[in-house]
Structures are given as C-alpha cells and as structure tokens.
C-alpha cells in the first residue's frame, strides 16, 4: 500500500509521515474462486457521510451535504466538471470505493476545498489560496468546517471510543490559525490534537495530497489536456508518491555523505584528542612522581632529626646518671655533718655549763675560804671531770673538722667530675652540632634550589599556557578577519559588477537565471512567468531608509514568486543549472498571481509622522506587493529613522494600532518590550550610491589585509616565544630531576 505524505502546517517543507502498512495475502491458486463467490456490500469505514460549511469562502452557510457510499454527483448549470474526490484507493472491490464528482458553478469548489482543508491539507494544495485566512468570508472573524466519516465494522478506528461515526470539526481564525475537535457519534469531544486526525486518516487511507485521491481542477486540466507522455509520467510519479520517495532518497544520500564527512572529521579530531590525552597523562605521571619525591624528602628529614635527638638524649641520660650518683653521696655526707653538728652543739653547751659552774665555785671559794679547803677535794674531782669534758669536746671538734674537710673534698670531687664529664663530651657535642648545622644548611640550600626550580617551571608553564591561549585567540581573530575580508571582497566584486548590471547585486548568476526563465516562459513551461528577485521590483521613496527596509525584508529581497507548484518545480530545475549543490538558493514563494494589491486598510498600521514599509516603497507589480504582505506583513511595520524616537514610540507609550514592530535607519529592530541592534552597517541590495560603497569597501579590504598581516606577525613572534619557553622548560625539568 502506498504511503501518504504528511502536511507540515508550520513549515513550507513537506515531510514523510510513517503509516501502518496493511498487507492482504491471497492464495494465488484460489483468487478466482473466491472472487466469483463474493457478494458486493457497502463499505463500512472511511466513507465521507456529510460535510457542513459556515462562513467559508463566499458562503455564509453551506450544507450539510449527505453523501452516499459509492459515487456522488454534484451538478451545476454549465456542465464543466471541476474535480473528483475518491477515498479507499487500495480497496479490493467496487463496493469499497466512494467518489464525489463536483461540477461548476460556485459552491462545488467550496466543498472540494473544504474537504482538503478540513482533513488537514494545506491552503496551497487547493490552488485556491496561499493562506488559510483567505478562506474566511469577508467581514467574518472565523470559518468552520464539519466532516462526518463512517466508522463501522471490524476495521473501525477505536470503535469503543468514537462509535459508528467520527465528526471532524475545524475552526479557522482570521489570522490563519486553525484548531481541531474530533467528536464521537454521541457528540462528545474525544481529542483536539492534530496527531489524532493524522492517525484517523492513516487508518482509513485518506490521502488529501494525492491526486488519485483528490483530483483538483488544476491537476485534472493538466492531466487531460496534456498530450505529453512525460507529463502523464510525472502525474503517475506524484500519484504513486515515487517522486516524493526519489526526493527523500536523494536527501538521505546527501545526509549520508555529510554524516560520513562528519565521522571522518570526528576520527581526525579523536586522534588529536588521544594524542593530547597521552601528553596529559605523561605530564600527570611526572607531577605525581614529583609529589612522591617531595613526600620521601620530608620523611627523610624527619627521620634524620629524630636520629640526632635520640643520640643527644642518650648522652644526656648518662650525664644525668653520674650527677644523680654524686648528689646521693653529697646527701649522705650532709646527713653525717648534721649529726656531728648536733653532737658538737651539745658538747659546747656542756662546756658552757661547766664554765658557768666554775665561775660560781670560784666566787663561792673566795667567799668561803674556810670552806675551800673542805671543798678542795671536791674541786679537784670536778676539775678532773672538766678536763674529761674538755677532752671530749676537743675530740668532737676534731671529728667535726674532719667531717667538714671530707665534705669539702667531696664537693671538689663532684665539681671535678662535672668538669671532666663536660670536657670529655664537648668535642663530640661540638662536632655533632657542626654536622647538624651543616646538614640543615645543605637541606635548606636544596629546598631553596628546589623551590627556585619549581618556580621557574611554573613560570615557564604559565608563560607557555598564556602564549598558547593568546596564540589561539589571535588565530581565531585571524580567521574571523579572513572571513570578513573574503565576504567584503565578494561584496566588492558584486558591487563592481552591479555598476554595469544592477541585477548582479542579487547574485552573479541572477542575469543568466532570468534569461533562462524568459526562454522557458516563451517555450510554454510556465503558466505565468515567475517574478523576481523581489528586491529588483521595488523602489525606495526615501533612500535613507534603505538599511531599515533591508533589515526588515532580509532574504525576501532575493526571493522569486510562482503562480503554482508546477511553475515552482520548473524554476527549481532551472536554478539547479546555476547554483551548485550545497550552496544556498534564492527562496521561492508559491502564491496565486493577482492583478490587484490586497486591501489592507483595516489591518494596516498608521502613524501621522512615520511610514510603514508598504507606504515607503514604490511597487508596480501587485504580485510583489501581495507576496511581501503575506510573507512579512509589511503593512504593519513602521519605519522610524531616529533610534530614541523609535524607542519612545514603541516602548515608552502604547504602540500604534496594528503595529507589531519598527525599524530604524540603522537597521535596528524595535518591539514593544525588546530592542535588537543590527549587525549590518550599510545596505547591500537597495543602495543607490554604488561608487561610495565601492570606495568604502576598498578601504575596508585594505584595513582587513593590513590587520591580517599584523596578526600573522604577532602569531610568528608568539610561536617563537612558545618554542623558546618550551626549550627552557625542558632544561628546568632535567635540572629538577638531577636535584632529586
């Protein structure tokens, strides 16, 4: 079963929509027998039962029309048939085919157009208009289309949800937007999504864009009146959608080639990234090794310091032991001296007592002379006792003196031992201190040298990174300047060529393309001769607004207008001769040619001091004016030369009625809440002073060339600095390894 092409309502390009394929397998030997015994019955699904129109085209109320299950005729007075609508293209019997043949005059075209639009078709597919808003009756704000599809039998679409029929209601607003309501047989809304409508059409195999399903008047005339087999073959290609498949295949092959190129570039980039990754890993490993070496150095420093401390503690412990022994001996001598001192004090006290008694006795002797003789014996005895006490005292005194002398000798011995101990350890201690000081100084020197080398390495690395960053920045700047120079050179060449032929301003191939269009039109390949480029068909009333109008119209200045899609395909074929694959082609606008300009007075913007784009242009061709109105809405865009005045009009106060935006003489775009500055400084297509622009561009080309030379010199100097710094960095790294 052929696939139906999906209509994209938001983009002029068509895209393929996937559909489910229904395969019916028949036994080849039993086909004839089965067909002979089959009874024809009416189709149960996908049949258009009725259609109802409101405010559509020139009709306030049309319908509802009730259609039969098979062939339906709607006949007018003049008898010339307009179109045929068929559904169930791939049906297996006549009972499953419904056809609606429409004949003129007015009313039948509206039904056909409503069927196409109501089932999701685009406005251009009807050959009755380029926009949905053109189908709304004049003076009305909206239009409505209601289509009822049969939904019965085993092949019904969501029978439990929709029931025996599906009602498709479409509401079209005056601004060209539309909305859907999909209702069940009971009238309840099931969905408002376009995807649901697409699923229904896919299920019923209704293809509004296929000429076999919907044959419009234009297509039927082309098919019946043409005797050229090539045209019929094109019709066959379009009906079977082989043409669309061919275009899709070409697009897929182009995408494949681009993807291969991107993969190749990605592989090259991956190789470079791998190389950089290896370099980063090596650098990380070297940094990790440096950190390990620093850790080992600190550990060795701590071990050496503790070894020195341990050695000194051992020596101090030995000295403390000797001092403790001497102090113990001195304590024992002190205790003995104290005991002798106590005994000496007791002897002295006894001696004093005896002297006191002798003095008393002598006094008593003198007083008692007579008694002296009696007492003489007693005195002699006491003298003897005194002598004995004196002897005892002298002996104790001698012992005290001996003990004191021993104490002095012990103190001297202790001092001698301390001095001898200090004298014996002094050389070793001094030597050890000298060694420790030398080691500390050497460690400090190595640390200073290491820090210095590290600082140099970091400085060189920072300098290299900075130079590389600046190199990349200048390289990008050089590429930007080269692109700008190339663009200015092309623009300069186009301007010089346009001095002799103004059409070359729109592209070097435009004169040849226009000659080819004239030849094709004379040979009858076009229904109407295409119009374009649009920029060559308009003239400025005020030259100062050239940049503003170019900023507004942009690519439309290079666009062409065609009456229908057949003319568009012929023009596309002609463009392929002059534009290489992959290069940008001028856009093509497909819109029915009219002899009168649209009446836009009710929706145009107005300001007493500033013109719109439409009023600022002199346009002799109604097709050009209508195309710009349809595509850009030039009747709603104001032109205000001064930037501050434009801000005041659009932002400081309420914008004028129907005004959507404004452009300034500098090309800036002004909205009610936003402001966008233009990237262009001069007009490209609409300027009249070509010599002045050529002079300005030549100056710009000279400045860009000089700027590129300066950048290249700067790049060369940076590359030398980077190479020199990298050599110094390698030397520092080798020196650092030697230090380690």
Secondary structure, 3 states (H helix, E strand, C coil): CCCCEECCCCCCCCEECCCCCCCCCCCHHHHHHHHHCCCCCCCCEEEEEEEEEEEECCEEEEEEEECCCCEEEECCCCCCEEEEEEECCCCCCHHHCEEEEEECCCCHHHHHHHHHHHCCCCCHHHCCCCCHHHHECCCCCEEEEEEEEEECCCCCCCHHHHCCEEEEEEEEECCCCEEEEEECCCCCEEECCHHHHHHHHHHHCCCCCCCCCEECHHHHHHHHHCCCHHHHHHHHHHHCCHHHHHHHHHHHHHHHHHHHHHHHHHHHHHHHHHHHHHHHHHHHHHHHHHHHHHHHHHHHHHHHHHHHHHHHHHHHHHHHHHHHHHHHHHHHHHHHHHHHHHHHHHHHHHHHHHHHHHHHHHHHHHHCHHHHHHHHHHHHHHHHHHHHHHHHHHHHHHHHHHHHHHHHHHHHHHHHHHHHHHHHHHHHHHHHHHHHHHHHHHHHHHHHHHHHHHHHHHHHHHHHHHHHHHHHHHHHHHHHHHHHHHHHHHHHHHHHHHHHCHHHHHCCCHHHHHHHHHHHHHCCCCCCCCEECHHHHEEECCHHHHHHHHHHHHHHHHCEEECCHHHHHHHHHHHHHHCCCCCCCCCEEECCCCCCCCCCCCCCCCCCCCCECCCCEEECCHHHHHHHHHHHCHHHEEECCCHHHHHHHHHHCCCCCCCCEEECCCCCEECCCCEECCCCCCCCCCCCCHHHHHHHHHHHHHHHHHHHHHHHHHHHHHHHHHHHHHHHHHHHHHHHHHHC
